[in-house]
Amino acid sequence: MNEKPQWFLIETEQEYENAVARYEAIKHATTGADHKEKLLLVHLIQNYENSTWDLPEVDPVEMIKIRMVDFGYKAADLASVYGDKGTVSKVLNYKQPLSLAMIRKFSALLHLPAGELLREYQLVK
């Protein structure tokens, strides 16, 4: 019998990774028990991220650049996840805003809360 895990407050990195993995498995659920579990996981994951991640007060693009350095990524690595090197370059140079698809993908890749990448910032004209 495949028993679903019971969720409690996330207190360790391993519990966080398990919660994120489970969320990824059920993120498209729109009804039923999986949907309710997904909503619970969103709150638990967000609570853990907010309580453990000490993020600098910088704009979303600068935050992405900092995490790129942390992980040793180049713009090409972000482009391989997003799929368009030109768009990634424009975003990193403040010529184009982050799209929702980019926010979702970069949040997962760089282990950043998506909410932090939603903040407004100035573009270069």
Residue frames relative to the residue before (quaternion, step in Angstrom):
aa qw qx qy qz dx dy dz
M 1.0000 0.0000 0.0000 0.0000 0.00 0.00 0.00
N 0.3128 -0.7566 0.5518 0.1592 3.57 -0.86 1.02
E 0.1162 -0.8325 0.5415 0.0177 3.57 -0.10 1.33
K 0.4089 -0.7029 0.5283 0.2440 3.57 -0.94 0.93
P 0.5086 -0.6502 0.4606 0.3261 3.60 -1.03 0.71
Q 0.3740 -0.6561 0.5937 0.2777 3.53 -1.25 0.47
W 0.2623 -0.7898 0.5379 0.1348 3.56 -0.88 0.90
F 0.0599 -0.7539 0.6542 0.0007 3.49 -1.11 0.90
L 0.7191 -0.3697 0.2992 0.5067 3.60 -1.20 -0.07
I 0.3958 -0.7066 0.5383 0.2329 3.54 -0.96 0.90
E 0.0566 -0.8375 0.5431 -0.0216 3.55 -0.68 1.14
T 0.7691 0.2788 -0.1652 0.5509 3.61 1.19 -0.33
E 0.6439 -0.5160 0.3962 0.4027 3.54 -1.27 0.36
Q 0.6330 0.5344 -0.3303 0.4525 3.61 1.02 -0.76
E 0.6481 0.4955 -0.3142 0.4856 3.59 0.97 -0.82
Y 0.6201 0.5395 -0.3281 0.4657 3.56 1.08 -0.76
E 0.6669 0.4975 -0.2988 0.4674 3.59 0.87 -0.95
N 0.6424 0.5174 -0.3188 0.4669 3.60 1.00 -0.81
A 0.6604 0.5081 -0.3022 0.4630 3.58 0.97 -0.86
V 0.6509 0.5037 -0.3114 0.4750 3.58 0.96 -0.85
A 0.6437 0.5192 -0.3195 0.4625 3.60 0.95 -0.83
R 0.6676 0.4872 -0.3016 0.4753 3.57 0.94 -0.86
Y 0.6181 0.5394 -0.3385 0.4609 3.57 1.02 -0.79
E 0.6524 0.5162 -0.3138 0.4576 3.57 0.91 -0.90
A 0.6570 0.5225 -0.3086 0.4474 3.59 1.05 -0.73
I 0.8036 0.2732 -0.1284 0.5130 3.61 1.03 -0.70
K 0.3533 0.7997 -0.4488 0.1851 3.61 1.23 0.07
H 0.6984 0.4589 -0.2871 0.4682 3.61 1.14 -0.41
A 0.4259 0.6995 -0.4696 0.3299 3.59 1.27 0.06
T 0.1397 -0.8162 0.5579 0.0561 3.58 -0.90 0.92
T 0.7808 0.1596 -0.1071 0.5945 3.58 1.26 -0.20
G 0.7590 0.4376 -0.2746 0.3963 3.52 -1.35 0.14
A 0.7954 -0.3279 0.2425 0.4484 3.50 -1.40 -0.24
D 0.6394 0.5248 -0.3414 0.4464 3.62 0.96 -0.75
H 0.6324 0.5254 -0.3309 0.4631 3.58 1.03 -0.77
K 0.6603 0.4940 -0.3065 0.4754 3.59 0.92 -0.86
E 0.6354 0.5176 -0.3221 0.4739 3.58 1.03 -0.79
K 0.6261 0.5425 -0.3276 0.4543 3.58 1.00 -0.84
L 0.6648 0.5018 -0.3029 0.4631 3.60 0.91 -0.89
L 0.6350 0.5145 -0.3195 0.4795 3.58 1.03 -0.77
L 0.6602 0.5175 -0.3103 0.4472 3.58 0.91 -0.91
V 0.5966 0.5614 -0.3625 0.4444 3.59 1.02 -0.74
H 0.6838 0.4762 -0.2853 0.4736 3.59 0.90 -0.91
L 0.6722 0.4999 -0.3054 0.4528 3.59 0.88 -0.88
I 0.6565 0.5060 -0.3001 0.4720 3.58 0.96 -0.90
Q 0.6675 0.5003 -0.3020 0.4615 3.57 0.89 -0.95
N 0.6343 0.5302 -0.3253 0.4591 3.58 0.97 -0.84
Y 0.6632 0.4970 -0.3045 0.4694 3.59 0.92 -0.90
E 0.6634 0.5075 -0.3114 0.4532 3.58 0.87 -0.93
N 0.6797 0.4980 -0.2925 0.4522 3.58 0.90 -0.92
S 0.7182 0.4518 -0.2594 0.4613 3.58 1.03 -0.71
T 0.7712 0.3676 -0.2000 0.4797 3.61 1.09 -0.50
W 0.7007 0.4474 -0.2862 0.4764 3.58 1.03 -0.57
D 0.1582 -0.7682 0.6169 0.0655 3.53 -0.77 1.08
L 0.0373 -0.8416 0.5380 -0.0292 3.53 0.05 1.33
P 0.4943 -0.6642 0.4681 0.3087 3.59 -0.98 0.79
E 0.4923 -0.6342 0.5070 0.3137 3.56 -1.25 0.46
V 0.3480 0.7005 -0.5415 0.3082 3.54 0.22 1.31
D 0.6159 -0.5471 0.4002 0.4016 3.55 -1.23 0.32
P 0.7030 -0.5015 0.3003 0.4050 3.61 -1.19 0.44
V 0.6540 0.5081 -0.3311 0.4522 3.61 0.94 -0.77
E 0.6497 0.4993 -0.3164 0.4780 3.59 0.96 -0.82
M 0.6184 0.5397 -0.3350 0.4627 3.57 1.07 -0.76
I 0.6319 0.5171 -0.3210 0.4799 3.59 1.01 -0.82
K 0.6640 0.5103 -0.3055 0.4533 3.58 0.90 -0.91
I 0.6298 0.5257 -0.3318 0.4658 3.60 1.01 -0.79
R 0.6913 0.4678 -0.2804 0.4739 3.58 0.89 -0.91
M 0.5723 0.5641 -0.3823 0.4561 3.59 1.11 -0.55
V 0.6503 0.4956 -0.3057 0.4879 3.57 0.97 -0.86
D 0.6340 0.5534 -0.3262 0.4306 3.59 0.93 -0.93
F 0.7724 0.3483 -0.1670 0.5042 3.56 0.95 -0.93
G 0.4588 -0.6946 0.4406 0.3361 3.59 1.27 -0.15
Y 0.3983 0.7257 -0.4674 0.3104 3.58 1.14 0.62
K 0.2680 -0.7060 0.6323 0.1730 3.51 -1.33 0.50
A 0.6974 -0.4413 0.3399 0.4510 3.58 -1.28 0.17
A 0.6154 0.5635 -0.3450 0.4298 3.59 1.05 -0.70
D 0.6156 0.5382 -0.3463 0.4599 3.59 1.11 -0.63
L 0.6504 0.4893 -0.3122 0.4899 3.57 1.02 -0.78
A 0.6438 0.5249 -0.3172 0.4575 3.56 1.00 -0.80
S 0.6337 0.5289 -0.3461 0.4459 3.60 1.01 -0.68
V 0.6589 0.4728 -0.3024 0.5010 3.59 1.16 -0.57
Y 0.7345 0.4167 -0.2276 0.4848 3.58 0.93 -0.92
G 0.4458 -0.7322 0.4178 0.3011 3.57 1.04 -0.74
D 0.7764 0.2578 -0.1593 0.5526 3.61 1.19 -0.08
K 0.3227 -0.7909 0.4950 0.1592 3.56 -0.25 1.32
G 0.6397 0.5476 -0.3254 0.4302 3.59 0.99 -0.81
T 0.6706 0.4887 -0.2928 0.4751 3.57 0.93 -0.89
V 0.6302 0.5219 -0.3354 0.4669 3.59 0.96 -0.82
S 0.6437 0.5237 -0.3167 0.4594 3.59 0.95 -0.85
K 0.6524 0.5103 -0.3128 0.4648 3.60 0.94 -0.87
V 0.6531 0.5073 -0.3161 0.4649 3.58 0.96 -0.84
L 0.6923 0.4875 -0.2816 0.4514 3.59 0.85 -0.95
N 0.7092 0.4022 -0.2411 0.5264 3.58 1.25 -0.43
Y 0.5048 -0.6977 0.3864 0.3304 3.58 1.29 0.43
K 0.4479 0.6882 -0.4543 0.3456 3.60 1.11 0.62
Q 0.7805 0.1419 -0.0602 0.6058 3.59 1.24 -0.45
P 0.4576 -0.6917 0.4747 0.2948 3.62 -0.96 0.76
L 0.5976 -0.5345 0.4547 0.3878 3.53 -1.29 0.36
S 0.3122 -0.7187 0.5846 0.2104 3.57 -1.03 0.75
L 0.6579 -0.4981 0.3733 0.4239 3.58 -1.23 0.28
A 0.6321 0.5266 -0.3322 0.4612 3.60 1.00 -0.77
M 0.6455 0.5059 -0.3181 0.4756 3.59 0.99 -0.81
I 0.6350 0.5359 -0.3328 0.4459 3.57 0.91 -0.90
R 0.6681 0.4995 -0.3057 0.4590 3.58 0.86 -0.90
K 0.7108 0.4614 -0.2687 0.4579 3.58 0.82 -0.97
F 0.6897 0.4661 -0.2867 0.4743 3.59 0.91 -0.86
S 0.5756 0.5749 -0.3726 0.4464 3.58 1.12 -0.61
A 0.6920 0.4625 -0.2700 0.4842 3.57 0.89 -0.95
L 0.6817 0.5064 -0.2920 0.4401 3.59 0.85 -0.98
L 0.7951 0.3279 -0.1399 0.4907 3.56 0.85 -1.01
H 0.3850 -0.7453 0.4609 0.2898 3.58 1.31 0.07
L 0.4048 0.6677 -0.4977 0.3776 3.52 0.81 1.17
P 0.4993 -0.6252 0.4878 0.3491 3.61 -0.99 0.67
A 0.5189 -0.6598 0.4432 0.3148 3.58 -0.82 0.96
G 0.6044 0.5874 -0.3505 0.4085 3.58 1.04 -0.72
E 0.6323 0.5299 -0.3286 0.4598 3.58 1.09 -0.67
L 0.6916 0.4724 -0.2783 0.4702 3.59 1.09 -0.65
L 0.5901 0.5853 -0.3561 0.4270 3.58 1.29 -0.16
R 0.4990 0.6775 -0.4282 0.3297 3.58 1.21 -0.33
E 0.5184 -0.6477 0.4679 0.3046 3.55 -1.14 0.71
Y 0.0289 0.7726 -0.6338 0.0237 3.54 -1.20 0.60
Q 0.5673 -0.6241 0.4368 0.3130 3.54 -1.27 0.48
L 0.2850 -0.7242 0.6048 0.1688 3.53 -1.08 0.82
V 0.4393 -0.6505 0.5492 0.2868 3.56 -1.29 0.45
K 0.3179 -0.7694 0.5246 0.1783 3.55 -0.89 0.91
